[in-house]
Amino acid sequence: MSTTPVIQMKDIVLNYGALTVLHGISVDFNEGEFFALLGPSGCGKTSLLRIMAGFADPTSGQMLLDGKDLIGIPARRRPVNMMFQSYALFPHLSVEQNVRYGLEMARLPADEIRQRVGAILETTHLTDYARRKPNQLSGGQRQRVALARALVMRPRVLLLDEPLGALDKKLREVMQLELKRLQHEMGITFIIVTHDQEEALVMADRIALMRAGQIEQIGTPAELYEMPVSRFVADFVGKTNFFEGVASGGKVSVAGLGELTSTLPASGAVAYSIRPERICVAPAKNDAFENCFQGVIEEVAYHGQDQHILVRLAGQTEPTIARVGAQQPGTRDIGVGAPVWLGWNGADARVLTR
């Protein structure tokens, strides 16, 4: 993946009357990367995508592609293509006819159209379905047709607006890997809008997590998960436990528990975050952990390969969640109401000041 920007959004502001939807967004999208715009509904991610596609103009700011400002240039004249959640396939046309439609509108030579359509149908595993109509296809196959129709135009950038939202969970997981494979094989920059943090973590090289028209954090999936810059990021990307406390000298004082250790210096009111998988559950105290507390199990949720154990600790309004392997020794026979010890080290926690 290149670190050379293909699209640069600079100080993008979007107002709808008195309502500001985007507050000075600046972000670079690199050549050949899979980038995810992630965030809750209404955070502005689709509005930003529409500006890139040319379906909306910002109130102010620049969109540079290879250094050229595209603001005001119609969508049809941009080397950018957009794939919608609805797929928008022509129901009366076959798979092949749907895929070749854009090339025919561009009046490309017949031989080139035939070659490009054949190649993209093979790449997207649609060759055997070329003569079928959209209503004869499964949801995943229709999704691949829409993707093939966009990719056959060879855009510099492909924009995807919640492309997997209409699929069931199992098919969605398959298509996540399929999208990643196609992006890697073709080397086109993919920019996807999603509210599904698991989807973003699986597919993206980098993620911009948005909140209320602003970017909260940009980074790799690992950076957002392991090193969140705020409570919002830690809470939105994966599951975590929060302990409210006061930090001083590398320790956080928490009501009911005492002092929790960390490796991140901070002072004042903080949220102490520890991921469920970083917590060890045991029937007896383990002095190998810097932080060790006894509690009572309130609930055990079985998830197949692992189980979530909810433990009530002293002074806490919410149970603490620990995630352990379903076959982990010492936890298989633990039930609701049983006393257990939770342990973790300070290096595995994050201290968040906002």
N, C-alpha and C positions, 0 to 999 in steps of 0.2 A: 504494500500500500504506500502510495506517495504522500509526502507532506506538503506538496504544492497545492495551494487552493485552486479549485475550479470555480467555485462560487463564493463570493464574499458579501455578506450582508452587513451594512454599516449604518448604525444608528437608526434603525427602522422604527418609525413611529406610525401607528395607525389609529386614527380617531373616527368614531361614528358619532357625529354630533358632539355632545359633551362627554361621551364615554371614550376613554382611551383603552384600546384593546392590546396594543403593543407599546411598550415603554422603552424605546431606544435600544432595540435588539441589535447586537453585533456578534456575528459568528461566521467562521470560515468552514467550508465543506471541501475536503481534499479530493484530489483526483483518485478515482478508483476505490473509495472507501464506502462502507455501509454505515450510514449515519442515522441515528434514531432521534426524533423529536418526541420526547416522552413527557407526559403530564396529565393531570386530571382534566375532565371536561371543562371547557370554558377558559383554559389557561392561555389560548392564543396560538397553539401549535398549527391548527389547520389554516388559520388566517395567514400565518407566515408562509405556509406551503403554497397557498393561493397567490400570494405576492410573487413567489419564485416562478410559479407556472404562468403568470401574466394575466390571471383572472381578476386581480385586484391591484390597485396602485396604493402605495403607502402615502400617508400624509406628508412625511418627510423621510429622508434617508436615501441610501444607494444600494443597488444590487449589481455587483460587478461579476461578470463572467469573463475570465481571461483578461481582466482589467477594463472591460467595456461595460458601461452602465446600461442595464437593460430596462430600467424604469421607463414606462411609456411605450415600450416596444410590444406589439401584439403577441399573444401566445403562439400563434401559428408561425411567427418568424423567430422564435427562440429555439435553440438546440436542446430543448427540455421537453420531456413528455410526462404526462400524469396519468396514473392508473387509479380509478375510483373504486370505492368499496362495492358499489353495485355492479361493477364490471362493464355495464353499458354495451353488451354485445348485441349485434343485429340478429333478432330471432329467426328471420327468414333466410339468413345466409349460413352456409356451412362453416366449419372451423377454418378451412383453408381460405374461403372467401372473406371471412372476418379478418383474418391475419393480413391478407394482401390488400385490403381496402385502402389503407393509408398510402401504400406505395403507388396504387393506381391513381389516387387523387393527386399524387406528386408527379404523375406522368413519367415514371421511370420506364426504361426499355423492358419489353416483355421477358427477355432472357434474364435480366438482372432480377426482376420480380420473382421469377420462377426459382432462381438459385437462392435468393435470400429467404423466401418463404419455406422452401424445402429444408434449408439449414436450420432455421429457427424452430420448425416443427420437430425436427430431430432432437435439437438441444432441449426442448421442453417436453420431450416424450409424448408428442401428439401426432406423430406420423400415422399411426393406425386409426386415428379418429378424424382424419382430415375431411371426410365427406359427411360427418355427422352434424346435425343442427344443435344449437345450445341446449334445447330441451331434452336432448338425448344424452346429456353429459351429467356427471356428478358435480357437486359443488367444487371439489378440488380441480377437476378437469376444466370447468369454466374459468376458474381462477387462472389456470395456466394459459388458456386461450387469450384472456385479457392481457396477461403478461407478455405472451408471444407477440401480440398485436402492437404493444408498446415497444418492445425490444427490436422488432424487425425494422423500425425506423432509425435505429442506431443513434439514439440521442446521446448527448454528452452526459446528461443527468436524467435519471428516472425518479419521479416523485410518486410515492405510494401513500394514499390516504386510507388508513385502517384497512389494508387489503385483505386481511384474514378474519375480519370481524364477523362475517356471515358463516364461518365454518365451525363445525363442532370441535371440541377440545382435542380429540385424537388426531383429526385431520389437520387441524391448525398446527399441531406440533410437527407433523410430517412436512407441511408446506413451509414452515420456518426454515427447516434444513434445506428444502428445495430452493427457496429464494436465495439462501446464502450460497448454495452451490452455483446457481446461475450467475449471481453477481460476481463471484470469484472467477468463473470461467470467462465471462465477457468483459470484465474489467471496467464496467460502467459504474459511475457513482450512483448509488442508491440512497435516497433520503426518504425515510419512512416515518409517518405519523402514527403513534400508538398511545393508548392509555394503559397498556398491559406491560408492566415492568418485567415480567418473565420473558415476554416476547422480545423486548429490547435487549435484555441481558444475553439471550441466546444468539441473536442475529447481528447485533451492531458491533462495529469496531470502536465507535465512540457514541456517546449519548449526551444530548442536552436536555436536562430536566427543567421543565418550565413551570412557572407558578405565577398566576395573576398577571400575565403579559410580560414577564421578565424571565431571564434564565437564572436559575438557582445554582446550577453547577454543570460544567462540561468536563467529561473525562471518559476513560475506558469503563466498561462494565465493572471491572475489578476495582477501579478507583472510586466509583460511586458507591459500591457496596462496602468496601473495606475502609474508605476514608471519606465519609460524608462530611460536608462542610456545615451542615445545619441539621436540626431536628427534623425538618420537613423531608430532607433527602434521606436520612436514615430510616424514617418511618415509611416513605413511599417506595423505596427500593428494598424489597425483602421484608422479613419480619425482624423485629428487635424488641428488647425490653428497655424501658426507661426508668431510671431512678432519679427523682428530683432531689437536689442537694446543694451544698455550698462547698466550692473548691478552694483549697489552699495548699500550696506546697506539694503538688502531685497526689494529693488525697482528696476525696470527696466525702463530706459528712452527710449521711442520710438518716433521717429520723427513723428510729426503730431498729436500724441495722448497725449504726456506728460509721466507721471510716472504711471507704472502698478505695483500693489502690488503682492507680493508672500510671501510664508513662507519659501522659500529655499534661504539661503544666497549664493551669488556669486559675482564675480567682473569681470569687463572687458566685452568684446563682448560676447553676449549670444543669444540664440534663446528661446523666451518665448512661451510655448506651452499651448494651452487650447483646450480641446475636445469640439466638437459642442454641445453635450448634456449637457454640464456644463454651457452653455450660456443661459440666459433668454432674451426673446424678448418681448418688450412691447411698446405701443404707446407713453408712457410718461416715464420720468426719474424716476428710483426707487432708492432712497438714501440708501436702505438697502444693496446694493451691493458696495463693495470697488472699483470696476472698472466699470465705466458706461460711455458709449460713444454713441453719436448720429450718425446715418448714413442713407443711402438711399438704399432701396431694389433694387437689380439688377435682381434677379431671384428667383422664388419659384418653387421647385421641389417636386411634390406630390409622396409619397412612400406608400400610403395605410394607415398604422397605424400612420405614422409620415410624416413630410415634412421638407425639407432642405431649409432654407431661406438664401440666399446669400446677404450680406450687404456690401456696399462700405463705409469704414471708412476713415477719413482724413489721407492723407499721405501714404496710403497703396497701393501697386501695385496689390495685389490680394484681392478679396472679402473675408470677414470673413463668415464662414459657421456656422449657428446655427441649431440644430435639435430639433424640438418641436413636441408635439403630434398634430395630424391632427385636433383634436377636442379641443385643448387647448383654453380656453377663451381669447379673445383679439387678436388672431392671424388668425382666420378663414377668416376674410375679408380683411386682409392685402395683398396688391398687389404690383406689380412692380412700382417703382417710389415713393412709400410712404416713409416718414421719420419714423424711428423707433429708439428705444434705445436698446442697448445691455448691459447686466450687468452680472458680475460674481465676485466671491471672490478669493482672492489670494491663499487660501488653495487648490483650484481646479486646479491651474496652475502648470506647471513644468518649471523650468529654466535650460536649457541645455547648457553646456559649450563646447560641441563637436558634 
